[in-house]
Amino acid sequence: MGARRAGDAAMKSATTVTKICRIIDELGTRKWLGISDLSRRTALLPSDVHRLLTSLRRSGYVDQDAETKKYQLGVQLLRIGLEACQQNELYERAYPKLVELSQRLRATMHLAAFDQREVDVFLIADVNGPAEDRSRGRLGAPEPLHSSALGKVVVSALERSTAARAFEKRGMPRYTRRTITDLTTLERHLEQVRVQGYAVDLEECFDGVCCLGCPVIDWTGETIGSISTSMPTSQFLALDESMVAASLKAAAYATMAGRRMAVLRRVEMGDPVGGRFASEELTAGKRAI
């Protein structure tokens, strides 16, 4: 009987955590949602939403507007998010290289991470160039998979069925007259991206702005994010595209090169990584390099 009660308590706790995650996910999509809105968007009972929001507000994870009684994410989540970003290995390794490239190209640089669970590519850092850049996105916001260089270069590495589901979920909205909104045309375009190892956004997200992006690949060969540069179209067309791509490819490779070598040294010393056998790690690591 005691074991059964313990199991029921664990299940209830897990269910509560899931409900909290659904509420936080929805609050992350927009500011100031009310209990009724959250109940509808999360498919939770209003009483459950109210109870969980009360606990989250007490802990600083959500704020409530005194007049409208609506909620938004709180400062505690902001603090944790900033700490997580600063401690993120991709951000930590890539950011200095983005600063260097921004100065060399005189352009804005972007860094995005790939969320495999949601099949989302979201912005985690910008380095501003000297020119005003309308392509600067909102940190944490998903990048368009079908039109942005950051998104296209990541989705090109996915299985075709996975990519198709992502496009179906997110849609392929038109941002400019150059945006590709036909799946068959986009698949042909992504094949070219796979061959050349980089993606180009030729005014597909913003008129007058072009971008070029490359994938960031970890030591196992998995795509974990992407980097890109954006600049006015006139500046982009005056540059050698292949030289810009080579600079970004080198930076993307160098971002995780230290991690690859550290793993190989551990493996060659007979230290298994992540519970796998050393021979498997060595093979995977060398294949990625």
Sequence and secondary structure as in RCSB ss.txt:
>XXXX:A:sequence
MGARRAGDAAMKSATTVTKICRIIDELGTRKWLGISDLSRRTALLPSDVHRLLTSLRRSGYVDQDAETKKYQLGV
QLLRIGLEACQQNELYERAYPKLVELSQRLRATMHLAAFDQREVDVFLIADVNGPAEDRSRGRLGAPEPLHSSAL
GKVVVSALERSTAARAFEKRGMPRYTRRTITDLTTLERHLEQVRVQGYAVDLEECFDGVCCLGCPVIDWTGETIG
SISTSMPTSQFLALDESMVAASLKAAAYATMAGRRMAVLRRVEMGDPVGGRFASEELTAGKRAI
>XXXX:A:secstr
 HHHHHHHHHHHHHHHHHHHHHHHHHHTTSS B HHHHHHHHT  HHHHHHHHHHHHHTTSEEE TTT  EEE H
HHHHHHHHHHHH HHHHHHHHHHHHHHHHHTSEEEEEEEETTTTEEEEEEEE  SS  TT   TT B  TTT HH
HHHHHTTS HHHHHHHHHHH    SSTT    HHHHHHHHHHHHHHT EEEESSSSTTEEEEEEEEE TTS EEE
EEEEEEEHHHHHHS HHHHHHHHHHHHHHHHHHHHHHHHHHHHTT  STTS HHHHHHHHHHH 
